[in-house]
Amino acid sequence: MRRPLLALLATTAALLAAVSCAQPHYHRPSIRIVSPTDGATINSQSLFLTVQVENFTLVPTLTQGIGEPYKGHWHLYADGAPLASVFTTSATISAIPIGTHVFAVELANENETPVSGAPPQFVTVTIPSGAPGVQIVNVNDNQLVNSSSLEMPLTVDNFTLVSPTAGTANVAGTGHYQVHFDSLDSPAFDSDWIPGYTLTGLDPTTQVESGNAIFDVWVALANNDGTLVDPPVFDHRHIIVPTSAPRLTLLSPADGAVVGSSFTIALSTVNFTMVDFSGSPADSAGQGHYHVLVDSSDLGPAFQNTSSGWTAGGSGAHRVRVELRSNTDQPLSTTVAARARVTVP
């Protein structure tokens, strides 16, 4: 006996519903730009770009194989050119030229192929004429630095660098810069107001990974009162410092110290041995002496950890710098330096 058509359809619908419930239900992955908003004008040559990802897991892995479904990262583009592969929900962009730019984001599988069915998203941003900018030059991202210091010159646009001692009242377009580790939310490690900056005091033993330490170094423009310029104006680099790197610490004078016209140098070194070069010792890695410079004038060499009689010059602000040298009186292949800003009454 044939079953009524309506009953048969009802039974089929119930079976399909049961099968549907028994199988996992996948939604199509997607990505969208949360900030900046489309059409925004940002008075800075740098910006944070954040995204929201749905039905897709961001993982810090790449593979030459197929990879796991619904896992991967996203690609960032600026005016059609690839900028970076990103494994978190935010990316930083610095040194953006003045003008209007189109930024794009696109989901990618672990093997770098685009995620099917997840179209790229776009945002148009304008950097107006006169927007301030700062850029770290001559330092590559993930650069290996065999030293406790790093020459980190800066270029600054549409912003006047002045000493914070000039006053605490904020003046638009005027201030100094701050140096941070890890993020702009961390306390400032240092601040300065000259473009030829030297980062000192890098100690790889504080965060060792496979014999190296990775530092995420940020530079950001700041107002006279020490607050960051809004919107943020920044640049940053990842650098790698091996634990075997020679390290130099200037113990005296301290940064900000008041000294007499004649002062004493006290320092300590790690992975470097002081040698009296007057006996013409053979050049050997990991040993040598140091030179003392005041306001870029080389006052000469010394080989003892404590030395006296250095002349700072007349009253006012001065910069003391100590640099390690080889037994042949040559700068090391990677500069190892320490510094202090001092005042003579």
Stockholm file with secondary structure:
# STOCKHOLM 1.0

chainA/1-345         MRRPLLALLATTAALLAAVSCAQPHYHRPSIRIVSPTDGATINSQSLFLTVQVENFTLVPTLTQGIGEPYKGHWHLYADGAPLASVFTTSATISAIPIGTHVFAVELANENETPVSGAPPQFVTVTIPSGAPGVQIVNVNDNQLVNSSSLEMPLTVDNFTLVSPTAGTANVAGTGHYQVHFDSLDSPAFDSDWIPGYTLTGLDPTTQVESGNAIFDVWVALANNDGTLVDPPVFDHRHIIVPTSAPRLTLLSPADGAVVGSSFTIALSTVNFTMVDFSGSPADSAGQGHYHVLVDSSDLGPAFQNTSSGWTAGGSGAHRVRVELRSNTDQPLSTTVAARARVTVP
#=GR chainA/1-345 SS CCCCHHHHHHHHHHHHHHHHHHSCCCCCCEEEEEESCTTEECSSSCEEEEEEEESCEECSCCCSSCCCTTEEEEEEEETTEEEEEECSSEEEECSCCSEEEEEEEEEEETTSCBCTTCCCEEEEEEECTTCCEEEECSCCTTEECCSSCEEEEEEEESCEECCGGGCSSCCTTEEEEEEEESCTTSCCSEEECCSEEEECCCCGGGSCBTTEEEEEEEEEEECTTSCBCSSCCEEEEEEEEETTSCEEEEEESCTTCBCCSEEEEEEEEESCEECCGGGCCCCCTTEEEEEEEETTEEEEEECSSEEEEEECCSSEEEEEEEEEECTTSCBCSSCCEEEEEEEEC
#=GC SS_cons         CCCCHHHHHHHHHHHHHHHHHHSCCCCCCEEEEEESCTTEECSSSCEEEEEEEESCEECSCCCSSCCCTTEEEEEEEETTEEEEEECSSEEEECSCCSEEEEEEEEEEETTSCBCTTCCCEEEEEEECTTCCEEEECSCCTTEECCSSCEEEEEEEESCEECCGGGCSSCCTTEEEEEEEESCTTSCCSEEECCSEEEECCCCGGGSCBTTEEEEEEEEEEECTTSCBCSSCCEEEEEEEEETTSCEEEEEESCTTCBCCSEEEEEEEEESCEECCGGGCCCCCTTEEEEEEEETTEEEEEECSSEEEEEECCSSEEEEEEEEEECTTSCBCSSCCEEEEEEEEC
//
